[in-house]
C-alpha cells in the first residue's frame, strides 16, 4: 500500500494500515483536506480511502485527457451522484423546444 503511488511517481501522503489517509479527511473535512493536499502535493496527487487508491487532480489538461481523449482507458472512474442528480434536474426543467 505504501509503495503504490511512489512507484508510479505520484506524490501524496503516506497511508496508515486499514484507514489509508481517511483520518485526514475526518480531521479536516473533505474540502479542507483537498485544499491542504493540493497546496502540499500540487495539482495531481494520490491518497488512499481505506485500502482504495484514489488519484485526485485539478490539472485541466489531464482531466481533458482522462474524460475525453483517453476515456476508454480509465474504466474505474468514480461516479458522483450529486452531479448526476443536478444534471437530471436541469434536463427535466429545460423547455422541450431546446
C-alpha positions as CSV (number, residue, x, y, z in Angstrom):
1,X,0.0,0.0,0.0
2,X,2.8,2.5,0.9
3,X,4.6,1.9,-2.4
4,X,1.5,2.1,-4.7
5,X,1.9,5.8,-5.7
6,X,5.6,6.0,-5.0
7,X,6.5,3.5,-7.8
8,X,4.1,5.4,-10.2
9,X,5.9,8.7,-9.2
10,X,2.6,10.3,-7.9
11,X,3.1,12.4,-4.8
12,X,0.8,12.1,-1.8
13,X,0.6,11.4,1.9
14,X,1.8,8.2,3.4
15,X,-1.2,6.0,4.3
16,X,-1.7,4.1,7.6
17,X,-2.9,0.4,7.5
18,X,-6.7,-0.1,7.2
19,X,-7.6,3.6,7.2
20,X,-5.3,4.8,4.5
21,X,-5.5,8.6,4.6
22,X,-9.1,8.7,5.8
23,X,-8.0,10.1,9.2
24,X,-7.0,13.3,7.4
25,X,-10.4,13.6,5.8
26,X,-12.2,13.1,9.1
27,X,-9.9,15.6,10.9
28,X,-10.1,18.4,8.4
29,X,-13.3,17.7,6.4
30,X,-13.2,16.7,2.7
31,X,-13.0,20.2,1.1
32,X,-10.3,21.5,3.5
33,X,-8.4,18.2,3.2
34,X,-8.4,18.6,-0.6
35,X,-7.1,22.1,-0.4
36,X,-4.4,21.2,2.0
37,X,-3.2,18.3,-0.2
38,X,-3.3,20.5,-3.3
39,X,-1.2,23.1,-1.5
40,X,1.3,20.4,-0.3
41,X,1.5,18.0,-3.2
42,X,0.5,20.0,-6.3
43,X,-2.2,19.7,-8.9
44,X,-2.2,15.8,-9.1
45,X,-1.7,13.6,-6.1
46,X,-2.7,10.2,-4.8
47,X,-4.1,9.0,-1.5
48,X,-6.0,6.1,0.0
49,X,-9.6,5.9,1.1
50,X,-9.2,2.8,3.3
51,X,-7.4,0.4,1.0
52,X,-8.7,2.0,-2.2
53,X,-6.2,4.1,-4.1
54,X,-7.5,7.5,-5.4
55,X,-5.8,9.9,-7.8
56,X,-7.1,13.4,-7.5
57,X,-6.2,16.2,-9.9
58,X,-7.0,19.8,-10.7
59,X,-5.0,19.8,-13.9
60,X,-7.4,20.7,-16.6
61,X,-5.3,19.2,-19.4
62,X,-5.0,15.9,-17.5
63,X,-8.8,15.9,-16.9
64,X,-9.5,16.6,-20.5
65,X,-7.3,13.7,-21.4
66,X,-9.0,11.3,-18.9
67,X,-12.6,12.4,-19.6
68,X,-12.4,12.9,-23.4
69,X,-9.3,11.8,-25.3
70,X,-8.5,8.6,-23.4
71,X,-11.9,7.9,-22.0
72,X,-11.9,4.2,-22.7
73,X,-8.6,3.7,-20.8
74,X,-9.9,4.9,-17.5
75,X,-12.8,2.5,-16.7
76,X,-12.8,2.8,-12.9
77,X,-13.8,6.5,-12.5
78,X,-15.9,7.4,-9.6
79,X,-19.5,8.4,-10.3
80,X,-20.5,11.5,-8.3
81,X,-24.3,11.0,-7.8
82,X,-24.9,14.7,-6.8
83,X,-23.7,15.9,-10.2
84,X,-25.9,13.3,-11.9
85,X,-29.0,14.5,-9.9
86,X,-28.3,18.1,-10.8
87,X,-27.9,17.3,-14.5
88,X,-31.1,15.3,-14.4
89,X,-33.0,18.1,-12.7
90,X,-31.7,20.6,-15.2
91,X,-32.6,18.3,-18.1
92,X,-36.2,17.9,-16.7
93,X,-36.7,21.7,-16.4
94,X,-35.5,22.5,-19.9
95,X,-38.1,23.5,-22.4
96,X,-38.8,20.7,-24.9
97,X,-38.0,23.0,-27.9
98,X,-34.3,23.3,-26.9
